[in-house]
Amino acid sequence: MTWYALQHKPAQGDRALAHLQNQDIACFYPKITVEKIKAGKRTKKLEPLFPGYLFINLEQTDPMWSKLRSTRGVIRVVSFANKPAAISDDVIQHIKDSLHTVAEQGGIKSGQSVELEEGPFKGISAIFQTYDGEERAIVLINFMQKQQRVRVPVSAIKK
């Protein structure tokens, strides 16, 4: 069996997924946890990796093809020259493996040891404290026999 991409209606990916699964169609709707700042607070939200698209696994001869367009939440099958665009199993497996790797890494946790990679404190070990907005973080560094709180760009931190 081969994988194919389906375009779903805006904000109806979960609905399309549920209706496809009710029809016993093998589906893959990759999502990742994204940190966002809303009203000054950092929140985590699960969002689709490919907004507007999900993947199905069907044989070309499967009679379910005729029902796809009328499935709630589905707009169309992604196709070129009126042929559904096939996606190899290797690509889908790579996406699945990558999602597991991202989930295992997670974010940097308070108290975790980090190294600063750029700026005036390049090469110095620090202890991560907290995020300070979307692009900055507060870390503790040992400076002049005292721990100092320093604000640094998140991009400068390496686990």
Contacts in CASP RR format, 6 or more apart in sequence:
PFRMAT RR
TARGET T0000
AUTHOR 0000-0000-0000
METHOD contacts of the structure
MODEL  1
MTWYALQHKPAQGDRALAHLQNQDIACFYPKITVEKIKAGKRTKKLEPLF
PGYLFINLEQTDPMWSKLRSTRGVIRVVSFANKPAAISDDVIQHIKDSLH
TVAEQGGIKSGQSVELEEGPFKGISAIFQTYDGEERAIVLINFMQKQQRV
RVPVSAIKK
1 26 0 8 1.000
1 57 0 8 1.000
1 58 0 8 1.000
1 59 0 8 1.000
2 57 0 8 1.000
2 58 0 8 1.000
2 59 0 8 1.000
2 60 0 8 1.000
2 86 0 8 1.000
2 87 0 8 1.000
2 88 0 8 1.000
2 89 0 8 1.000
3 28 0 8 1.000
3 55 0 8 1.000
3 56 0 8 1.000
3 57 0 8 1.000
3 86 0 8 1.000
3 87 0 8 1.000
3 88 0 8 1.000
3 89 0 8 1.000
3 91 0 8 1.000
3 92 0 8 1.000
4 55 0 8 1.000
4 56 0 8 1.000
4 57 0 8 1.000
4 58 0 8 1.000
4 77 0 8 1.000
4 78 0 8 1.000
4 84 0 8 1.000
4 85 0 8 1.000
4 86 0 8 1.000
4 87 0 8 1.000
5 50 0 8 1.000
5 53 0 8 1.000
5 54 0 8 1.000
5 55 0 8 1.000
5 77 0 8 1.000
5 78 0 8 1.000
5 85 0 8 1.000
5 87 0 8 1.000
6 16 0 8 1.000
6 20 0 8 1.000
6 53 0 8 1.000
6 54 0 8 1.000
6 55 0 8 1.000
6 56 0 8 1.000
6 68 0 8 1.000
6 74 0 8 1.000
6 75 0 8 1.000
6 76 0 8 1.000
6 77 0 8 1.000
6 78 0 8 1.000
7 52 0 8 1.000
7 53 0 8 1.000
7 74 0 8 1.000
7 75 0 8 1.000
7 76 0 8 1.000
7 77 0 8 1.000
7 78 0 8 1.000
8 15 0 8 1.000
8 16 0 8 1.000
8 52 0 8 1.000
8 53 0 8 1.000
8 54 0 8 1.000
8 73 0 8 1.000
8 74 0 8 1.000
8 75 0 8 1.000
9 15 0 8 1.000
9 16 0 8 1.000
9 73 0 8 1.000
9 74 0 8 1.000
9 75 0 8 1.000
10 52 0 8 1.000
12 72 0 8 1.000
12 73 0 8 1.000
13 29 0 8 1.000
13 48 0 8 1.000
13 52 0 8 1.000
13 54 0 8 1.000
13 73 0 8 1.000
14 29 0 8 1.000
15 72 0 8 1.000
15 73 0 8 1.000
16 54 0 8 1.000
16 71 0 8 1.000
16 72 0 8 1.000
16 73 0 8 1.000
16 74 0 8 1.000
17 27 0 8 1.000
17 29 0 8 1.000
17 54 0 8 1.000
19 71 0 8 1.000
19 72 0 8 1.000
19 73 0 8 1.000
19 74 0 8 1.000
20 27 0 8 1.000
20 54 0 8 1.000
20 56 0 8 1.000
20 71 0 8 1.000
20 74 0 8 1.000
21 27 0 8 1.000
23 64 0 8 1.000
23 67 0 8 1.000
23 71 0 8 1.000
25 56 0 8 1.000
25 57 0 8 1.000
25 58 0 8 1.000
25 64 0 8 1.000
26 56 0 8 1.000
26 57 0 8 1.000
26 58 0 8 1.000
27 54 0 8 1.000
27 55 0 8 1.000
27 56 0 8 1.000
27 57 0 8 1.000
28 54 0 8 1.000
28 55 0 8 1.000
28 56 0 8 1.000
28 57 0 8 1.000
28 92 0 8 1.000
28 95 0 8 1.000
28 96 0 8 1.000
29 48 0 8 1.000
29 54 0 8 1.000
29 55 0 8 1.000
30 48 0 8 1.000
30 49 0 8 1.000
30 50 0 8 1.000
30 55 0 8 1.000
30 95 0 8 1.000
30 96 0 8 1.000
30 99 0 8 1.000
31 46 0 8 1.000
31 47 0 8 1.000
31 48 0 8 1.000
31 49 0 8 1.000
32 46 0 8 1.000
32 47 0 8 1.000
32 49 0 8 1.000
32 99 0 8 1.000
32 102 0 8 1.000
33 44 0 8 1.000
33 45 0 8 1.000
33 46 0 8 1.000
33 47 0 8 1.000
33 103 0 8 1.000
33 106 0 8 1.000
34 44 0 8 1.000
34 45 0 8 1.000
34 46 0 8 1.000
34 47 0 8 1.000
35 42 0 8 1.000
35 43 0 8 1.000
35 44 0 8 1.000
35 45 0 8 1.000
35 107 0 8 1.000
35 131 0 8 1.000
36 42 0 8 1.000
36 43 0 8 1.000
36 44 0 8 1.000
36 45 0 8 1.000
37 43 0 8 1.000
37 133 0 8 1.000
37 134 0 8 1.000
40 133 0 8 1.000
42 131 0 8 1.000
42 133 0 8 1.000
48 54 0 8 1.000
49 95 0 8 1.000
49 99 0 8 1.000
53 78 0 8 1.000
55 87 0 8 1.000
55 92 0 8 1.000
56 68 0 8 1.000
58 64 0 8 1.000
58 65 0 8 1.000
65 77 0 8 1.000
68 74 0 8 1.000
68 77 0 8 1.000
69 76 0 8 1.000
69 77 0 8 1.000
77 84 0 8 1.000
78 84 0 8 1.000
78 85 0 8 1.000
79 85 0 8 1.000
108 114 0 8 1.000
108 128 0 8 1.000
108 137 0 8 1.000
108 157 0 8 1.000
108 159 0 8 1.000
109 128 0 8 1.000
110 128 0 8 1.000
110 129 0 8 1.000
110 130 0 8 1.000
111 127 0 8 1.000
111 128 0 8 1.000
111 129 0 8 1.000
112 127 0 8 1.000
112 128 0 8 1.000
112 159 0 8 1.000
113 125 0 8 1.000
113 126 0 8 1.000
113 127 0 8 1.000
113 128 0 8 1.000
114 125 0 8 1.000
114 126 0 8 1.000
114 127 0 8 1.000
114 128 0 8 1.000
114 139 0 8 1.000
114 157 0 8 1.000
114 158 0 8 1.000
114 159 0 8 1.000
115 123 0 8 1.000
115 124 0 8 1.000
115 125 0 8 1.000
115 126 0 8 1.000
115 157 0 8 1.000
115 158 0 8 1.000
116 122 0 8 1.000
116 123 0 8 1.000
116 124 0 8 1.000
116 125 0 8 1.000
116 126 0 8 1.000
116 139 0 8 1.000
116 141 0 8 1.000
116 152 0 8 1.000
116 156 0 8 1.000
116 157 0 8 1.000
116 158 0 8 1.000
117 123 0 8 1.000
117 156 0 8 1.000
117 157 0 8 1.000
117 158 0 8 1.000
118 153 0 8 1.000
118 155 0 8 1.000
118 156 0 8 1.000
119 152 0 8 1.000
119 156 0 8 1.000
121 141 0 8 1.000
121 150 0 8 1.000
121 152 0 8 1.000
121 156 0 8 1.000
122 156 0 8 1.000
124 141 0 8 1.000
125 141 0 8 1.000
126 139 0 8 1.000
126 140 0 8 1.000
126 141 0 8 1.000
126 150 0 8 1.000
126 152 0 8 1.000
126 157 0 8 1.000
127 139 0 8 1.000
127 140 0 8 1.000
127 147 0 8 1.000
128 137 0 8 1.000
128 139 0 8 1.000
128 157 0 8 1.000
129 137 0 8 1.000
129 138 0 8 1.000
129 139 0 8 1.000
129 140 0 8 1.000
129 149 0 8 1.000
130 137 0 8 1.000
130 138 0 8 1.000
131 137 0 8 1.000
131 138 0 8 1.000
131 154 0 8 1.000
132 138 0 8 1.000
132 151 0 8 1.000
134 154 0 8 1.000
135 153 0 8 1.000
135 154 0 8 1.000
135 155 0 8 1.000
136 151 0 8 1.000
136 152 0 8 1.000
136 153 0 8 1.000
136 154 0 8 1.000
137 151 0 8 1.000
137 152 0 8 1.000
137 153 0 8 1.000
137 154 0 8 1.000
137 157 0 8 1.000
138 149 0 8 1.000
138 150 0 8 1.000
138 151 0 8 1.000
139 149 0 8 1.000
139 150 0 8 1.000
139 152 0 8 1.000
139 157 0 8 1.000
140 147 0 8 1.000
140 148 0 8 1.000
140 149 0 8 1.000
140 150 0 8 1.000
141 147 0 8 1.000
141 148 0 8 1.000
141 150 0 8 1.000
142 148 0 8 1.000
END
